[in-house]
Amino acid sequence: MTSDSVNTYGEDFDASLDQTVGLTPAQREALDTVDKAHRTPDVEQPWAALGMKADEYEAVRKILDRRPTGSELAMYSVMWSEHCSYKSSKVHLRQFGDKTTPEMREHLLVGIGENAGVVDIGQGWAVTFKVESHNHPSYVEPYQGAATGVGGIVRDIISMGARPVAVMDPLRFGALDHPDTQRVLPGIVAGIGGYGNCLGLPNIGGEVSFDPCYQGNPLVNALAVGTLRHEDIHLANARGNGNLVILFGARTGGDGIGGASILASDTFTEGGPTKRPAVQVGDPFAEKVLIECCLDLFRADVVQGIQDLGAAGLSCAFSELASNGDGGMLVHLDRAPLRDSTLAPEEILMSESQERMMAVVRPEDLPGFIAITSRWDVEATVMGEVTETGRLVVLWHGETIVDVPPRSVAHDGPVYERPYARPDWMDVRQANTPDHLHRPSEDELGELVVKMAGTPNLSSRAWVTAQYDRYVQGNTAQAMPDDAGVLRVDEESGLGVAIATDCNQRFAALDPYTGAQLALAEAYRNVGVAGGRPLAVTDCLNFGSPEDPAVMWQFAEAVRGLADGCQQLGIPVTGGNVSLYNQTGSTAIHPTPVVGVLGILQDVAKRTSSGWREAGAQLFLLGTTKAEFGGSEWAWSQHEHLGGLPPAVDLEAERALASVMASAADNGLVVAAHDLSDGGLAQALVEASLRFGVGASVSLEAAGERDGVDAFTLLFSESTARAVVAVKPEAVEQFTEACRTSQVPVVELGSTGGDALTVSGRFSLSLAELRASHEATLPEALNA
Amino acid sequence: MRIGVVTFPGSLDDRDALRAVKIAGGTPVPLWHGDSDLKRVDAVVLPGGFSYGDYLRCGAIARFAPVMNEITKLAGPPDQVAPGLPVLGICNGFQVLCESHLLPGALVRNEKQQFVCRDQKLRIERTSTTWTNGYADGAEIVIPLKNGEGGFIADEPTLDFLEGEGRVVARYLEVNPNGSYRDIAGVSNASGTVVGLMPHPEHATEAGYGPEANDGTDGLAFFTSALQGVLSA
């Protein structure tokens, strides 16, 4: 039982400082200590097998002025891996900070660099949110990979001092009809559900997208949201000479060893050795208990600094806490409670066992700390203490096995200015416009609407989302299939947040700069259409190998596009994640910059649903339509065509649209609103009608005439900054006037009602027929 | 009126149940799994979740918690005619009640082997219980259902006995989401004080945060019933 080990190290702390027992002479002889490193400078070390480059190894030798010990090598190799050090992306990511103006910082309580950003939403409340990837582990072992992805991001949220309140999952898979998708997708969905449902976190949205480019490299991104009072913010630093460093939560095992360095920073090659042992295994029960335990610890004010253990495990926690604090730490690694007593110190330092946290605690708070961890049956161990030596010293049964400047591990890793260049094939790709694709005739339009409603990318996601608990915690005002997830934060005032994540990888493939801005624009629009006022951004940048100049160019362009876009919209990036090496052999995935936008609603009761519940509302189309089919769902699903340019971005128009919609929601003018994105107006009308089983009758003439486009273009083009809005009859004048004042183009479409979607003079489709097409696709493919 | 809600490690809907008690007009009292003190409550809710992780049979460990010893003692055996302590077990709480033998039957993995979350239509079949006396006979309601192991099973004689005694409290309508025998969503003890229910009435007590049907407050009567029933007892 847990408290035994605690008492040993808690009450008997001084005596345990000199722990020389426990090693046999042979073990002592085999141990690679700092002493030994001095004595044996020329020992061959496995830096290459640990994923290090020759010059990186040389840099470590230079920092230490000797060869590293095995344990030091383990620490540097994981912390300098692409996944942990951002060595290829750093030089570009700087723009997120550089392009953030003082006005954009107004609501920012904690910015990039901590475990997650924190934004002020008013009334003393703050929200922290972040999206991360768990792509490679989820391909190797779908269930555990996805489950631990949820677990990892949730611990980031806890370590800010917040209660986690929701998760969302942007997912991308290969072709729906590919046999391996039927292995990967059900496992990933079950893993997310299995872990998230057991944590008691409502899943309120995300994405499911299919594209052959993800066949050998699915993307599993996980977003978590937490809420806290301003005064509860906690940071990851180790301050206060003599303060105790406590490891608590699950025991350390052999799972996830090398996960960060080898899995996350290597490319899958066919026929290579299986990497399964490097995937972590999750225990959601342990994490749920850890959440409640941490919240009690925060309430009792017995924690000075806190850090979750994720990628790079103890190596990361020790070095980051120390370098963000007073700069020194002395720890006894042999005190770490183990699941496998045969683990070597190098393995313990690298293990990515889940559900572990590290806290910095004042000695006088130790009894209070232990009382709380004992109440939750959480094992807690005093590993050592904060020092002012400027060194991170790790002992193993009294022998010094690590003695390094902590910043050199955590922050001063290599920085690469990777070469990047726009690849020549971009010209070919962009020149291959969709103009030559066969358009349907007038009398084929209705049939096409039905067909499109059932494509893998546009069909109902219910097969996936029905496996997630959206009700737990009782604050979910809106979840799937609405445009944005909406959560109540304050139960008295109704203050809350809306969050959406989006990315269209085909747009990013055609133009990564514009593609990233389109992802931002769509998420921003979804938040606005739901009634939220956008406030902050998180991103998960999924790309191929940074060693490929073409990929690096895509990355650089996407970052530049996103940073410029955020600056123009005036909302800061508060944190996120980069996932590189997403490719199979030499073929990279499409650039996939997933963007999450968070907005505020003063009262979530006033949110706007994406579907209309009643007949008699008047329908309007906001925004203008041009013939924009490059990267569109129509071109892809009907012609397997990907070429030309993506739709044009107009962020000022997006800002105006979101602002009009947020005001309309505040003033109670609208009954429903749905953004136009994949599949265009046709798909938006289908989804909004199916949402509550109330149809609509629309006419395309007025909009077509105004914009000079035909019915096909109006129905299927994916022009941006558009939404279809159902307005209360008595509010029509006020609403259209508000649109005009804000210079948002508005045109009447028709009205809601009936059990069909009717486009006057062209076609009438029964909701039953549309529903059959929309809802059959995933079950038919996945219930085989 | 004091209604206790037990928190086991791994309980998830405990705070929702406490909120539901408050919305219904009662005094919510948090109870701790390791504590045999029931704090003078008039009734108890065992909430949804995964008590102790439920890595064994769901509820199999929770039944041994100190708080459950006390509750089992006060609730009395299932066929006892005299009313004991009223207990509502929701989802995991239903599993705990079956494992504690306060209710017959067992809950097994969903027929389709998948966790399912949906707005579920039910018919209230027994209104002479502490927790359902506020519903009209045969009332049809929609409340959330979310479970991975929600299939109610029992042998044929037990099912016949429960039906014969009128102890089926609620039945699934339109869709049987988990393969429960005879569409059974909830059962009670003989006196109607102890009720186990797989769907979640506590998630349907506040307009705007529950199912889209009927304002989303169809579950509130489970809690107002208890206040009414306990008062009149």
Interface residues (C-beta under 8 A of the other chain):
Chain A: A190 G193 G194 N197 C198 L199 G200 D283 P284 F285 A286 K288 V289 E292 W376 D377 T465 A466 Q467 Y468 D469 R470 Y471 V472 Q473 G474 N475 T476 A477 R488 E491 V604 A605 F692
Chain B: P9 G10 L12 D13 R15 D16 R19 G48 G49 F50 Y52 G53 D54 Y55 Q114 F115 V116 C117 R118 P144 K146 G148 H200 E202 H203 E206 G208 Y209 G210 E212
